[in-house]
Amino acid sequence: MLERFLRLEEIENDSLFLWGSRQTGKSTLLRMLFPDARYYDLLRSDLRIALQLRPSLLREECMMLNEGELVIIDEVQKVPALLDEVHWLIENKGLRFVLSGSSARKLRRNGANLLGGRALRRTLFPLVSTEIPDFDLNRALSNGMLPRHYLVANPTDRIQSYIGDYLQQEIVEEAIVRRLDAFTRFLQVAALSNSEIVNFTNIAQDCGVSSKTVKEYFAILEETMLGFFLPAYTKVVKRRVILSPKFYYFDVAIPNHLLRRVPLQVGTDVYGHALEHFVIQELRAYLSYTRSGKQLSYWHTQDNKYEVDAVIGDAEIGIEVKSSVSVSSSDTKGLRVFSEEYPQARLILLSMAERPRMLNNIEMWPVEQFLQRLWQGKVTGQVK
């Protein structure tokens, strides 16, 4: 069993929501960290139906627990009415809760009680490199980082099934969209736009729907944790910058399997996009797990001449990702211009080179060595 970086130590004093896409390993993590907790698994149909018919059953059973004991409710979004009972038990019985699920969308849509700040929010991401002994970068780019996908030799069938299950369960059953065919087409167009600056108008034309509908579709991907927007770094010094966000699916394998671009070939543009996506995925998880409070963004000038793939904090660190083995001064143009705008920034270029080096005040690191340093707290200074 893989040991996860997220430990949830704050549960000693607080209740919390634990969100994460399906199959990230939420249930496994909770059972490993809290083997003695009272556990309600709402994937069990008999238990779910009983609590749907009489939510007060939760209160009645938990009244038998001692103050301060821990209760876990897995897939809490399946019975939103339980949150009123949870609220009462926190206030009147002093119990602690971990409430896990794949999306708060259903809870918000039904007007469920989100506990008014009485529960912290934490997110479990797909696996990260530091959690995997003998981590294999090429395997990660092709298989993705969901445990069930990374750990098998050929996860194609599992990934296709995963995407189909999301469509059926999150989109069809909840009647989120009226035209499933248009949404399916949108998923593919979004895959083509993965790691690119979002142009809602162009995507709408490709999907045959309105720009408003496309924005709603992207909101669905965010709310069901299938994707996320990377905002632009917009603090302007001299050069005007693009303000639109980039879009990424939550796991590096999803867009390439949607477009059937696997296996990836080293040296291709598709491989380069996947490598950039993976680094963003790792940075996003790291900043969340360490509760750094630093925003992750990207920087791109309006004239389309210069770009930096990742910006951490208030231009504290600029990171560019290249998939080539040989990196020259011409590959550092974006970082050098970024440094002119933000001279305090630490500049890092990642590549497939064998050894690190310094070039014109730019740190040049092999991707895997950089990831090791990141999770050791040697990049941003944040540790667990």
GUBA-733754 format. One record per residue: y negated, z negated, x of N, C-alpha, C in turn; residue in one letter; residue number from 1. Coordinates in steps of 0.05 Angstrom, whole numbers. Atoms other than C-alpha are relative to their C-alpha. Layout:
N
   n_yy   n_zz   n_xx  ca_yy  ca_zz  ca_xx   c_yy   c_zz   c_xx rest  nr
      Y      Z      X      Y      Z      X      Y      Z      X    a NUM
...
//
This chain:
384
   n_yy   n_zz   n_xx  ca_yy  ca_zz  ca_xx   c_yy   c_zz   c_xx rest  nr
     24      0     17      0      0      0    -25      0     18    m   1
     24     -2    -16    -68     20     28    -19    -23     -7    l   2
     19     22      5   -119    -36     37    -27     13     -4    e   3
     26    -12      7   -185    -18      4    -23    -16     12    r   4
     24     12    -13   -253    -32     35    -14    -19    -20    f   5
     14     16     21   -282    -60    -31     17    -25     -5    l   6
    -14     25      3   -264   -133    -37     -8    -17    -25    r   7
     10     13     24   -305   -158    -97     -2    -31      3    l   8
      3     29     -4   -320   -226    -66    -20    -13    -19    e   9
     20     11     17   -378   -235   -114     12    -11    -26    e  10
    -13     10     24   -328   -250   -170      2    -31      1    i  11
     -1     29     -2   -328   -322   -143    -22    -13    -17    e  12
     23     12     14   -395   -333   -178     -8     16    -25    n  13
     10    -18     21   -404   -275   -227     23     15    -13    d  14
    -17    -21     13   -369   -230   -277    -10     27      9    s  15
      9    -27     -8   -372   -156   -263     15     22    -15    l  16
    -12    -25      8   -359    -86   -288      9     15     25    f  17
     -9    -17    -21   -316    -44   -242      5     28    -11    l  18
     -3    -27     10   -325     30   -256     12     18     22    w  19
    -11    -19    -20   -290     88   -222     15     22    -15    g  20
    -15    -22     12   -261    156   -238     29     -7     -2    s  21
    -28      5      4   -190    158   -262     16      5     26    r  22
    -19     -2    -22   -136    148   -209    -13     -7     27    q  23
     11      9    -25   -184    120   -157     15    -25     10    t  24
    -16     23     -9   -139     58   -156    -11    -26    -10    g  25
     12     25     10   -178      7   -198     21    -21     -8    k  26
    -21     19      9   -116    -24   -230     15    -12     23    s  27
    -15      9    -24    -78    -28   -164    -17    -20     16    t  28
     18     18    -15   -138    -60   -129     -2    -27    -14    l  29
      4     25     15   -148   -112   -184     25    -17      1    l  30
    -24     16     -1    -75   -132   -185      6    -11     28    r  31
     -4      9    -28    -74   -137   -109    -19    -24      6    m  32
     19     21     -7   -138   -179   -104      3    -25    -17    l  33
     -1     23     19   -126   -223   -165     27     -2    -14    f  34
    -27      0     12    -51   -231   -177      4    -21    -21    p  35
     -4     23     19    -59   -296   -216    -19      1    -24    d  36
     19     -2     22   -113   -272   -264     14      7    -26    a  37
     -9     -9     26   -101   -264   -339     -8     29     -2    r  38
      4    -29     -2    -93   -188   -346      5     12    -27    y  39
     -2    -15     25   -105   -145   -408     -1     30      8    y  40
     -1    -29     -6    -83    -72   -397     -2     15    -26    d  41
      4    -14     25   -112    -31   -453     12     28     -1    l  42
    -16    -24      2    -70     29   -434     26     -5    -15    l  43
    -23      7     17    -14     -9   -469     -8      3    -29    r  44
      8     -6     27    -17     19   -539      3    -23    -19    s  45
     -4     23     18     11    -43   -573    -22    -21      2    d  46
     21     20     -4    -40    -89   -541    -27     12     -9    l  47
     25    -12      8    -97    -40   -552     -4      0    -31    r  48
      1     -1     29    -81    -32   -626     -5    -28    -12    i  49
      3     27     10    -75   -107   -636    -29    -10      4    a  50
     27      9     -5   -143   -119   -604    -21     16    -16    l  51
     17    -17     17   -175    -61   -642     -1    -12    -28    q  52
     -1     11     28   -152    -92   -708    -13    -27     -1    l  53
     11     27      1   -173   -162   -689    -10     -8     28    r  54
     11      7    -26   -219   -168   -628     -1    -30      6    p  55
      2     29     -4   -224   -243   -639     26    -12     12    s  56
    -25      9    -13   -152   -248   -613     -5     -6     29    l  57
      7      5    -28   -181   -244   -543    -12    -28      3    l  58
     12     26     -2   -224   -305   -555     20    -22     -6    r  59
    -19     21      7   -168   -344   -587     19     -5     23    e  60
    -18      4    -22   -122   -332   -528    -14    -12     24    e  61
     15      9    -24   -175   -344   -475    -10    -28     -3    c  62
      8     28      4   -195   -410   -506     21    -19     12    m  63
    -20     16    -12   -130   -436   -477     -3     -2     31    m  64
      4      1    -29   -155   -423   -406    -20    -21      8    l  65
     19     20    -10   -194   -471   -362    -26     13      8    n  66
     26    -10     -9   -267   -463   -346      1     12     28    e  67
      0    -12    -27   -278   -416   -287     23     19      5    g  68
    -23    -18     -5   -212   -379   -294     -9     29     -4    e  69
      7    -29     -1   -212   -303   -284     17     15    -20    l  70
    -13    -18     19   -195   -252   -338     -7     28      7    v  71
      4    -28     -6   -186   -178   -324      6     16    -25    i  72
     -5    -18     22   -193   -126   -380     -3     28     12    i  73
     -1    -26    -12   -172    -58   -355     -3     22    -21    d  74
      7    -21     19   -198      5   -390    -15    -11    -24    e  75
     14     14     21   -247    -37   -429    -14     18    -20    v  76
     14    -18     18   -282     24   -458     17      9    -24    q  77
    -18     -7     22   -221     35   -503     -4    -18    -25    k  78
      5     18     23   -240    -26   -546    -27    -13      5    v  79
     27     10     -5   -316    -34   -542     -6    -27    -13    p  80
      6     25     15   -316    -91   -593      7    -25     16    a  81
     -8     24    -16   -284   -137   -541    -23    -12     15    l  82
     22     10    -17   -349   -143   -504    -16    -22    -14    l  83
     13     23     14   -379   -188   -558     16    -25      5    d  84
    -16     23     -5   -320   -234   -548     -2     -9     29    e  85
      4      6    -28   -328   -230   -472    -26    -15      4    v  86
     26     12     -2   -401   -247   -479      1    -30     -9    h  87
     -2     27     11   -384   -309   -521     15    -18     20    w  88
    -17     16    -18   -330   -332   -472    -14     -6     26    l  89
     15      6    -24   -376   -326   -412    -20    -22     -6    i  90
     21     19      7   -431   -366   -447     12    -27     -8    e  91
    -10     25     12   -388   -419   -482     24    -12     13    n  92
    -24     10    -13   -324   -424   -442     -2     -1     30    k  93
      3     -1    -29   -349   -409   -372     21     16     15    g  94
    -20    -17    -13   -296   -357   -358    -14     22     15    l  95
     10    -23    -15   -305   -301   -308     17     24     -8    r  96
    -14    -25      8   -287   -229   -324     -4     22     20    f  97
      3    -27    -12   -273   -164   -288      7     20    -22    v  98
     -3    -19     22   -282   -107   -338      0     28     13    l  99
     -2    -25    -14   -257    -41   -310      2     23    -19    s 100
     -2    -24     17   -261     30   -336     -9     24     15    g 101
      7    -26    -13   -273    103   -320    -28     10     -9    s 102
     26     -9      9   -339    109   -357    -12    -20    -20    s 103
     15     17     19   -392     68   -393    -10     16    -23    a 104
     11    -18     20   -408    129   -436      8     -8    -28    r 105
    -10      7     26   -365    109   -495    -12    -26     -9    k 106
     11     26      7   -391     38   -493    -29      3     -9    l 107
     28     -4      7   -464     60   -494     -3     16    -26    r 108
      2    -17     24   -452    113   -548      6    -16    -25    r 109
     -7     17     23   -421     60   -594    -17    -24     -2    n 110
     17     23      2   -476     11   -581     13    -26      9    g 111
    -15     24     -7   -429    -38   -547    -18    -19     16    a 112
     14     21    -14   -453   -103   -517      7      2     30    n 113
     -5     -2    -29   -461    -91   -442     -8    -25     15    l 114
      2     28    -11   -472   -166   -431    -27     -7     11    l 115
     28      7     -6   -547   -163   -417     -4    -11     28    g 116
      4      9    -27   -543   -171   -342     18    -23      8    g 117
    -18     22     -7   -489   -224   -344     24      9     17    r 118
    -22    -10    -17   -441   -179   -306    -11     20     20    a 119
      8    -19    -21   -453   -143   -240     14     26     -4    l 120
    -13    -26      1   -436    -70   -233      9      9     28    r 121
    -10    -10    -25   -391    -44   -178     16     26     -6    r 122
    -14    -26      3   -359     25   -167     21      2     21    t 123
    -22     -6    -18   -292     42   -136      0     31      3    l 124
      0    -29     -6   -295    111   -103     29      8      8    f 125
    -26     -9    -12   -236    154    -80      3    -13     28    p 126
     -4     11    -27   -205    133    -14    -21      9     19    l 127
     18     -8    -22   -249    133     47     16     -1     26    v 128
    -15     -5    -24   -229    150    117     10    -26     13    s 129
     -8     25    -13   -227     78    143     23    -14    -13    t 130
    -22     13     15   -175     59     90     27     13      6    e 131
    -24    -15     -4   -124    109    115      9     -1     29    i 132
    -11     -2    -27    -82     97    178      6     29      7    p 133
     -5    -28     -9    -77    161    219    -13     20    -18    d 134
     16    -17     17   -131    193    177      0     29     10    f 135
     -1    -29     -6   -126    270    175    -22     14    -14    d 136
     23    -12     12   -192    305    163      7     25    -16    l 137
     -7    -25     14   -162    373    145     16     -5    -26    n 138
    -15      8     24   -114    340     96    -19    -10    -21    r 139
     20     11     19   -173    303     64    -16     23    -13    a 140
     16    -22     11   -213    368     55     17     16    -20    l 141
    -17    -16     17   -154    404     23     11    -16    -24    s 142
    -13     16     21   -121    348    -17    -20    -17    -16    n 143
     17     19     13   -181    306    -34      8    -28      7    g 144
     -4     28     -8   -183    230    -30      9    -18    -22    m 145
    -14     17     19   -152    206    -94     27     -8     12    l 146
    -25      8    -13    -91    165    -71     24     18     -7    p 147
    -23    -16      8    -41    206   -112     -1     29     12    r 148
      3    -27    -11    -69    270    -82      1      1     30    h 149
      1      0    -30    -82    253     -9     28     -5     11    y 150
    -25      9    -12    -13    222      1     24     19     -3    l 151
    -22    -19      3     29    283    -18     -7     25     15    v 152
      4    -24    -16     39    347     21    -15     22    -15    a 153
     12    -21     16     19    394    -35     -8    -11    -28    n 154
      8     13     25    -22    363    -91    -10     19    -22    p 155
     12    -20     18    -41    428   -127      6     -6    -29    t 156
     -7      4     28     -2    414   -190    -12    -26    -11    d 157
     11     25      9    -26    342   -193    -30      3     -5    r 158
     29     -3      3    -99    363   -184     -6     17    -25    i 159
      4    -16     24    -94    417   -237      6    -16    -25    q 160
     -6     17     22    -62    367   -284    -22    -21     -4    s 161
     22     20      2   -116    316   -268    -24     12    -14    y 162
     23    -13     12   -171    365   -286      5      5    -30    i 163
     -6     -5     28   -135    384   -350      0    -25    -17    g 164
      0     25     15   -125    312   -370    -28    -10     -6    d 165
     28      8      5   -199    298   -362    -11     16    -23    y 166
     10    -16     22   -215    357   -407     11     -9    -26    l 167
    -13      7     26   -165    336   -460    -10    -28     -9    q 168
      4     27      9   -178    261   -460    -30     -7     -2    q 169
     28      7      0   -252    255   -443    -17     18    -17    e 170
     17    -19     13   -279    318   -473     10      6    -29    i 171
    -10     -7     26   -233    337   -531      2    -24    -19    v 172
     -4     23     18   -213    269   -558    -25    -13     -9    e 173
     25     13      7   -283    242   -556    -20     19    -13    e 174
     17    -20     12   -312    307   -584    -28      1     12    a 175
     26      0    -14   -366    307   -531    -14     27     -2    i 176
     12    -26      2   -377    382   -534     12     15    -23    v 177
    -10    -16     23   -370    432   -591     16     23      9    r 178
    -15    -24    -10   -346    491   -550     14     -6     26    r 179
    -15      7    -24   -292    473   -502      2     24     19    l 180
     -1    -24    -18   -288    545   -476    -24      2     17    d 181
     25     -1    -16   -361    543   -455     -1    -22     21    a 182
      1     22    -19   -352    475   -422     20      6     23    f 183
    -19     -7    -21   -290    500   -384    -12     21     19    t 184
     14    -19    -17   -330    559   -359    -22    -14     17    r 185
     21     15    -14   -386    511   -340     12    -15     24    f 186
    -13     15    -22   -337    470   -297      4     19     24    l 187
     -5    -19    -22   -321    533   -256    -27      8     12    q 188
     27     -8    -11   -395    553   -249    -11    -24     16    v 189
      9     24    -14   -411    481   -229     14     -2     27    a 190
    -15      0    -25   -356    488   -176    -13     19     20    a 191
     14    -19    -18   -391    550   -149    -26    -11     10    l 192
     25     11     -8   -455    510   -146      3    -27     15    s 193
     -5     26    -13   -422    449   -114    -13      0     28    n 194
     15      4    -25   -464    423    -55    -25     18      2    s 195
     24    -17     -1   -520    471    -74    -22    -12    -18    e 196
     22      8     16   -589    460   -103      4     11    -29    i 197
     -6     -8     28   -583    461   -179    -22     17    -12    v 198
     18    -17     15   -615    518   -217     11      2    -29    n 199
    -11      2     27   -604    502   -291     -1     27    -14    f 200
      3    -26     14   -629    570   -315     21     19      8    t 201
    -21    -18    -10   -582    610   -271     28     -8    -10    n 202
    -26      9      9   -523    567   -289      4      5    -30    i 203
     -1     -5     29   -540    573   -363      7     29     -6    a 204
     -6    -29      4   -540    649   -358     29      6      6    q 205
    -27     -5     -7   -473    649   -323     20    -11    -21    d 206
    -18     12     20   -443    604   -377     -4     10    -28    c 207
      6    -10     26   -475    638   -436     -9    -21    -20    g 208
     11     21     17   -508    575   -462    -29     -5      8    v 209
     28      6     -7   -579    546   -461     -2    -18     23    s 210
      5     19    -22   -610    508   -404      3    -29     -9    s 211
     -2     27     11   -613    447   -449     30     -8     -1    k 212
    -29      6      2   -537    452   -460     11     -5     28    t 213
     -9      4    -27   -525    459   -385     -7    -28     10    v 214
      8     27     -8   -565    395   -372     17    -21    -14    k 215
    -18     19     14   -523    360   -425     28      0     13    e 216
    -26     -2    -13   -460    385   -391      1    -15     26    y 217
      1     15    -25   -482    358   -324     -1    -30     -5    f 218
      1     28      7   -498    292   -358     28    -11     -7    a 219
    -27      8      6   -427    290   -384     16     -5     26    i 220
    -14      3    -25   -400    300   -314     -8    -26     14    l 221
     10     25    -12   -443    243   -289     12    -25    -15    e 222
     -8     23     16   -425    196   -346     30     -5      0    e 223
    -29      3     -2   -351    209   -341      9     -2     29    t 224
     -5      4    -29   -356    201   -265     15     23     13    m 225
    -12    -24    -12   -332    272   -251    -19     12     21    l 226
     19    -12    -19   -395    289   -211    -25    -18      3    g 227
     25     15     -5   -461    264   -184    -21     18     11    f 228
     23    -14    -11   -530    289   -166     -9    -14     26    f 229
     12     10    -25   -557    281    -95    -30      7     -2    l 230
     28     -6      3   -633    274   -102    -13     11     25    p 231
     15    -10    -23   -683    310    -57    -17    -23     11    a 232
     19     18    -12   -723    269     -8    -27     13     -2    y 233
     25    -13      9   -793    282    -34    -25    -11     13    t 234
     24     10    -13   -840    242     10    -11     21     19    k 235
     11    -23    -14   -885    298     35    -20     -9     21    v 236
     20      5    -22   -922    295    102    -17     25      3    v 237
     15    -26     -2   -942    368    115     13     22    -16    k 238
    -14    -22     13   -889    416     91      7     -7    -29    r 239
     -9      3     27   -876    425     17     30      2     -1    r 240
    -29      1      1   -805    409     -3     10      6    -28    v 241
    -13     -4     26   -757    427    -59      6    -27    -13    i 242
     -3     25     14   -753    374   -112     26     -2    -17    l 243
    -24      0     16   -690    394   -149     24    -13     14    s 244
    -23     13    -13   -625    355   -137     21     20      7    p 245
    -26    -14     -5   -559    380   -109     21    -13    -18    k 246
    -22     11     16   -495    372   -149     25      0     17    f 247
    -26      2    -13   -428    349   -122     21    -11    -20    y 248
    -22     13     14   -362    337   -157      7    -26     15    y 249
     -4     27    -11   -339    265   -145     21      0     23    f 250
    -20     -1    -21   -281    287   -100      0     28     13    d 251
      3    -26    -15   -281    342    -47     20     21     -8    v 252
    -20    -20      7   -218    375    -72     -5     14    -27    a 253
      2    -10     27   -240    386   -144    -12     29     -1    i 254
     12    -27      3   -287    447   -135     18     22     11    p 255
    -17    -21    -11   -239    485    -90     25      5    -16    n 256
    -23     -4     18   -180    474   -137     -9     13    -26    h 257
     10    -14     24   -223    495   -197     -2     30      6    l 258
      4    -28     -7   -237    560   -160     24     12     15    l 259
    -24     -9    -14   -168    565   -128     -6     11     28    r 260
      7     -7    -28   -196    567    -57     16    -15     20    r 261
    -16     15    -19   -141    527    -25     25     17      6    v 262
      8     19    -21   -113    522     27    -26      9     14    p 263
     25     -6    -14   -179    518     65      7     11     28    l 264
     -3    -12    -27   -186    559    128    -23     -9     18    q 265
     21      9    -19   -223    529    187    -16     24      9    v 266
     18    -21     -9   -284    570    206    -12     16    -22    g 267
     11    -14     23   -298    596    136    -24    -15    -12    t 268
     22     13     13   -360    582     95     10    -22    -20    d 269
    -11     19     19   -316    547     43      7    -26     15    v 270
     -7     24    -15   -290    500     97    -26    -16      7    y 271
     25     14     -7   -362    485    119    -12    -15    -23    g 272
     10     14     24   -383    468     48     17    -25     -6    h 273
    -18     23      5   -322    423     40     -6    -23     20    a 274
      5     20    -20   -338    387    105    -26    -15     -6    l 275
     25     13      8   -410    374     83      5    -18    -24    e 276
     -6     16     24   -385    350     15     14    -26      8    h 277
    -15     23     -8   -336    303     48    -18    -21     14    f 278
     18     19    -14   -389    271     93    -18    -13    -21    v 279
     17     12     21   -435    261     32     17    -20    -16    i 280
    -18     18     15   -376    230     -5      4    -27     15    q 281
     -4     24    -16   -364    181     52    -25    -17      2    e 282
     26     14     -2   -438    163     60     -6    -14    -26    l 283
      6     12     27   -445    151    -15     17    -25     -4    r 284
    -17     23      3   -385    104    -16     -8    -23     18    a 285
      7     21    -19   -407     67     46    -25    -15     -8    y 286
     25     13      8   -478     54     21      4    -17    -25    l 287
     -6     16     23   -449     29    -45     16    -25      7    s 288
    -17     22     -6   -395    -15    -16    -14    -22     16    y 289
     15     20    -17   -442    -49     34    -25    -10    -14    t 290
     24      8     16   -496    -57    -20    -25      1     17    r 291
     22     -3    -19   -546    -31     29    -27      2    -14    s 292
     25     -5     14   -599    -14    -23    -14     25      9    g 293
     13    -24    -11   -614     50     16      8     24    -17    k 294
     -6    -24     16   -619    115    -23     11     22     19    q 295
    -10    -23    -14   -579    176     -1    -13     25    -13    l 296
     13    -24     10   -616    243     -8      4     23     19    s 297
      0    -23    -19   -625    311     24    -29     10      2    y 298
     27    -10     -5   -686    348     51      1     30      4    w 299
      0    -29     -1   -703    422     42    -28     10     -5    h 300
     27    -10      3   -769    458     53     -1     22    -21    t 301
      2    -20     21   -795    503     -2      2     29     10    q 302
     -3    -27    -11   -796    563     44     29      7      7    d 303
    -29     -4     -4   -720    555     50      7      4     30    n 304
     -5     -4    -28   -725    555    126     15    -24     12    k 305
    -10     23    -14   -705    484    142     13    -19    -21    y 306
    -14     19     18   -656    434    112     15    -21     17    e 307
    -16     21    -11   -623    368    129     19     -9    -22    v 308
    -20      4     21   -558    354     92     -1    -28    -12    d 309
      1     28     10   -566    278     86    -22    -15     12    a 310
     21     18     -9   -624    230     91      6    -27    -11    v 311
     -6     27      8   -611    156     90    -26    -17      0    i 312
     23     17      3   -665    109     65    -26     16      0    g 313
     27    -12     -2   -739    124     76     -2     16     25    d 314
     -1    -17    -24   -725    179    127      7    -15     25    a 315
     -9     16    -23   -691    128    171     20     16     17    e 316
    -21    -15    -14   -633    174    189      2     27    -14    i 317
     -5    -27     10   -626    250    182     26     10     12    g 318
    -26     -9     -8   -556    280    185      4     29     -8    i 319
     -8    -28      5   -536    353    191     29      4      6    e 320
    -29     -4     -3   -464    376    184      6     29      6    v 321
     -8    -27     -8   -436    437    220     31      0      3    k 322
    -29     -2     -2   -363    460    216      9     14     25    s 323
     -8    -14    -24   -364    496    283      7    -19     22    s 324
     -7     16    -23   -335    471    348    -22      1     21    v 325
     21     -4    -19   -390    499    391    -27     -2    -14    s 326
     26      4     13   -460    474    372    -22      5     20    v 327
     22     -7    -18   -523    502    403    -27    -11    -11    s 328
     26     10      8   -597    486    400    -10     12    -26    s 329
      9    -14     25   -607    536    343     11    -15    -24    s 330
    -11     15     23   -563    491    299    -16    -25     -6    d 331
     16     25      3   -613    434    307    -27      5    -12    t 332
     27     -6      9   -674    470    278     -9    -18    -23    k 333
      7     16     23   -672    432    212     -7    -29      9    g 334
      5     28     -9   -667    364    247    -26     -2     16    l 335
     25      1    -16   -723    382    296    -25      1    -17    r 336
     24     -1     18   -771    401    241     -2    -26    -17    v 337
      0     26     15   -750    339    201    -13    -21     18    f 338
     11     20    -18   -768    298    263    -30      3      3    s 339
     29     -4     -1   -837    330    265    -14    -13    -24    e 340
     11     13     25   -849    305    193      4    -30      1    e 341
     -7     29      1   -815    237    203      9     -8     28    y 342
     -8      5    -28   -817    220    278     16    -26      4    p 343
    -15     25     -3   -786    151    266     30      4     -6    q 344
    -27     -4      9   -721    183    241     20      2     23    a 345
    -22     -4    -18   -656    177    278     14     26     -8    r 346
    -11    -27      5   -626    247    284     29      2      9    l 347
    -29     -2     -6   -551    260    280     10     27    -10    i 348
    -13    -25      8   -513    326    280     30     -4      3    l 349
    -29      2      0   -439    326    262     13     27      3    l 350
    -14    -26     -4   -390    380    283     29     -5      6    s 351
    -29      2     -7   -318    394    301      4      0     30    m 352
     -3      2    -29   -332    387    375     18    -23      8    a 353
    -19     21     -9   -285    343    417    -14    -25      9    e 354
     13     23    -11   -336    297    449    -29     -2     -8    r 355
     28      3      7   -404    267    432    -18      7     23    p 356
     20     -5    -21   -467    286    470    -28     -3    -13    r 357
     28      2      8   -543    280    466    -14     26      7    m 358
     15    -24     -5   -587    342    459    -27     -3    -12    l 359
     28      1      9   -663    337    455     -4    -23    -21    n 360
      3     24     17   -660    267    424     16      1    -26    n 361
    -18     -2     23   -607    289    374     28     -9      8    i 362
    -27      9     -5   -541    251    373     19     20    -12    e 363
    -19    -20     10   -484    300    367     28    -12      1    m 364
    -26     14      2   -419    269    343     21     17    -13    w 365
    -23    -10     15   -350    295    325      2    -14    -27    p 366
      0     12     27   -342    283    250     17    -26     -1    v 367
    -18     23      3   -283    235    256    -10    -24     16    e 368
     12     22    -16   -317    193    311    -23    -12    -15    q 369
     23     10     16   -379    189    268      9    -18    -23    f 370
    -10     16     23   -339    164    208     10    -27      9    l 371
     -9     26    -10   -306    110    250    -24    -18      5    q 372
     24     16     -6   -375     86    273    -14     -8    -26    r 373
     13      6     26   -402     90    202     13    -25    -12    l 374
    -14     22     14   -349     43    174      1    -25     17    w 375
      3     23    -17   -357     -3    234    -28    -12     -1    q 376
     27      9      2   -430    -12    216    -18      8     23    g 377
     15     -8    -23   -456     25    277    -19     22     -5    k 378
     19    -21      7   -496     77    240    -24    -11    -14    v 379
     22     12     15   -538     40    189     -4    -29      6    t 380
      2     28     -5   -524    -30    213     11    -17    -22    g 381
    -12     15     22   -494    -50    146     30     -4      4    q 382
    -29      5      0   -426    -83    147      7    -16    -25    v 383
     -8     14     24   -385   -117     93    -10    -28      1    k 384
//
